[in-house]
């Protein structure tokens, strides 16, 4: 009897917290749309013709405004049961309130961005080209600040070295040990430490590696088509739940992801490399 009571209590709390989150997102979107011009799935062109999926939130003003820019490998905008869910709506609202345009973009090859994703680095020119495109927009005052954590921070450190004239400020959060080349430095801190593979990175790959297996949208699709497609299809994978502690205890190490039916292209390449393998030095987190 007591177990049923606590189970109902937990279930009620879960439903209440979920409802609060949904109401919170709805309120954020309502306020954001009242203050900002919202332009999603803008396909920003790179110098080689590849287009990167970009969401733009800018104040409703005729004045040119500065820009806060973030590029990410993660899914930041999706639809669930007819409702839009976003990892960035709150940030966009805060930036717009302070007079900034907020621009968030998926890395090359991730989700709706065209091209191929390379964990050892999308072309550094993508960052430079993005700055140039944003600086040329009529609503931009030509000043761009970058913001982000982890690989989004490491990318900032690398692209800053190109000294684009519009890159006025950056906030790189929790950058550090990368995989491969980070700027001019060679580092495998996320994969090897003291010669030992880092199991946390194996778990991360299980969650994020899917680009070779996701449905492919024809290159050149219009912004309107991409908006419609995004309402019906979420390009993020739905991985089955696994006991990751048990999974990571599996031997041999090279079979860990295979044992839990994970997608293994990147993993299979990296797990056979020694710390001094030249293949680590072919790219960087740009």
N, C-alpha and C positions, 0 to 999 in steps of 0.2 A: 504494500500500500504506500509506504513512504517512498519507495523507489519510483512509483508512478507519479507521485506528487512532485518529486524533484525533476523527473523527466519532463513533465508538463511545464514546470517553472522554467527550465532551461529552454524548452521549445518556445515558450511565450516570449522570453527575453530575446531569443534569436530572431523571431518574427518582428518584434518591436524594433530591434536595432537595425534590421534590414529595411523596415519601413522608414525609419529615421534617415538612413543613408539615401534612400530613394527620394524622400522629400527634400533632403539637403541638396542633392544634385539638381533636382528640378528647380529649386529656388535659386541656385547659383546660375543655371542656364537662363532663367527668366531675367535676372539682373544683368547678366552678361549681354544678352541680346538687346536689352534696353539701352546699354551704354556703348556697345561696340558693333562695328561691322564685322560679321563673321563670314569668313571665306575659307571653306574646307576643301580638301583634296585638290588644292592648286598644284599643278605639276610643274615644278621649277626645273628649267632646262640646265643641263650641264654642258660643258664644251664638246663632249663626244656624242651629244644627242640624247643621252639617257635623262629621264625626268624623275625627280624625287618628290614624293607625296608630301605636301606641306599644308598645315592649317595656319591661318592668319587671323588674328583678332586685333582690331585697331580702333582707337577712339573715334566716335562720330564727330569729327571736326574737319574743317577745311584746312587746318594748319598741318604742315609737315611735322612728323613726330619721330623721336628716336625709337630704336627697336631693341627688344630683348630676344635673343635667338638661342634655341636649343635643338640639337640633333640627337636622336636616340635610336637604338636598335630595338626598342620595346614598343608594344602595341599601346598607343595613347588615345585611341578613339575608336569606339565600336558601338554597335546597337544590340540591345538585348530586349526581347519581347516588345519591340516597337519603341523602346526608350533609349536615348543616347547615353552612353557611359563614357566618361573621359577621365584620364589621369591628370589632365592639364587644365580643366575648366577653372578650378579655384585659382591656380597660378595666373591664368589668362585674365581673370577678373581683377585680381590684385594689381597686375601690371597696367591694365586699361585704366583703372581708377587713378593710378599715379601718372597717367599721361603717356604711357609707352604703348607701342604696338608689340604684341607677343607673337612670335613665329616659332612653331615647333615642326620638326621635320623628321621623317624616317630615313635612316641611312640607306644607301644604295642596296637594292635587293631585299629590303625588309618590308613586309606587308605590301602596301600598295605602291611602293617605290620600285621603279624599273631597275634592270641590271642584275648583277650577281653580287651577293653578300660575301665578303671575305673577312673572316674573323681576324686575320692579320693585317687588315687595313683596307678600307675603301680608298680610292685615290685622294690624296691630300688636296688635289685641285678642286674636289667637290666643295670643300669649305671655302676656298677662295672664290669659286664661281657663285656660291650662295651669297657671299658678302656683296659681290658686284651686282647681282640681280636685285637684291634688296635695296642697295644704295641708289639704284636707278629708278625705283618706283616713285610715282608722283606724290605719294603720301608719306615718303620717308625723308627725313632731314639729313640722311647720310651718315648718322652715327649709330653704330651697332655694338651692343654688349652681348657677351655670351654667358650662358648659365647652365650648369649641370654637374652631375655627380658620376663617379666611377669612369666608365669608358667615355662618357660625354665630357668628363673633365680632362681626361688624357687627350682627347681629340682637340680640346681648346689649347692645351699646352703646345701641341704640335703645330696647329694652324697659326697660332700667334707668331711663330718664327717666320712666317711668310710676310708679316708686317703689312697686311692689307690696310690702305689708308682709312677705311671706314671702321676698322676694328678698334673701338675706342676703349673698351673695358672688358674684363672677364672675371667670372667667379667660378673657378674650378674647385669642386668639392670632392674630397676623398679620392683624389687621384693618387697614383702610385704604381705599384707593381702591375705590370701589364703582361702581355703575351707577345713575344716577338720584339719588334723595334718600336720604341716610344721616343719620337724625335730622333736624336742622334745616339740614344742609349739602347743597349741590348739587354733585354730583361725577360725572364720566364717566371717571374715571381708568382703569378697565378697558377702556373702549372708545376714548376719544380721549386722546392725550397730545400736546401741542403741535399740535393740529389734525389729527394723523394717526391713522388707525384702528390698533388693536392686533391684529395677526394672531393672537397667542396666544389672545385671546378668541374668535376665529373657530373655532380648533381646539377650544376648550373647549365651545362650543355644539354642534359636530359630535358630541361625545361624550355630551352630557347632554340635548339637546332631543329629547324624544319623547312628551311628555305628551298632545299632541293626537292621537297616532296609536296609543297603546297600547290593548290590550283594556280595556274598561270593566267593572268589577265593579259589580253593582247596589248602589246606596246602601241602607244598612240591613242588609247581609249580617252574619250573626252572627260572633262571634269564632271559633267552632268551624269554620264554613264557610271563613273566611279562612285559618285554619291549614291546612285540607285543600287549599285552592286553592294556597297557597304551596308546597306540596310537589310540585305538578305544573307550575306555571307561574311562570316568572321574568319579572317585568314590566320588567326591564332590557333594553335593546336589544342586539342582537348586530350591531354595525356591521361592514361589510366593511373589511378592512385597506386603508389607502391610504398612499401616500408623502406625508405631510403637508407636507414641505418643498417638494415639487413642486406639491402642491395649492395651497399658499398663494402661489405665484409666479404663479398664473393671473390674467389680466386679461380683462375689467375686474373690479375687486374685487367688485362686486355679484353676480357670477356664481360666486364661489369655491365656495360650498356646493352650488349647483346642479350644478357641474361634477363633484363627487364624490358626487352623489346624496344629499346630506345633507338633513335635515329643516330647513325654512327659515322657518317662520312668524315666530319672534322675530327671526332674522337679517334677513329682508326688511324688517321694520319699522324696525330700528335702522340699517341700512346707508345709508338715505336721509336720516337726520336729521343736521343740522348740530349743532355743539357747543352752540349756544344755543337749540335747539328746545325749546319749552315741554313737549313730550311727555316729556322726561327727568324732569321735576319732578312727575310724577303719582303716583309711588310711592317706595318705599324698601326696602332689604334688611332687612325686619323678620322 
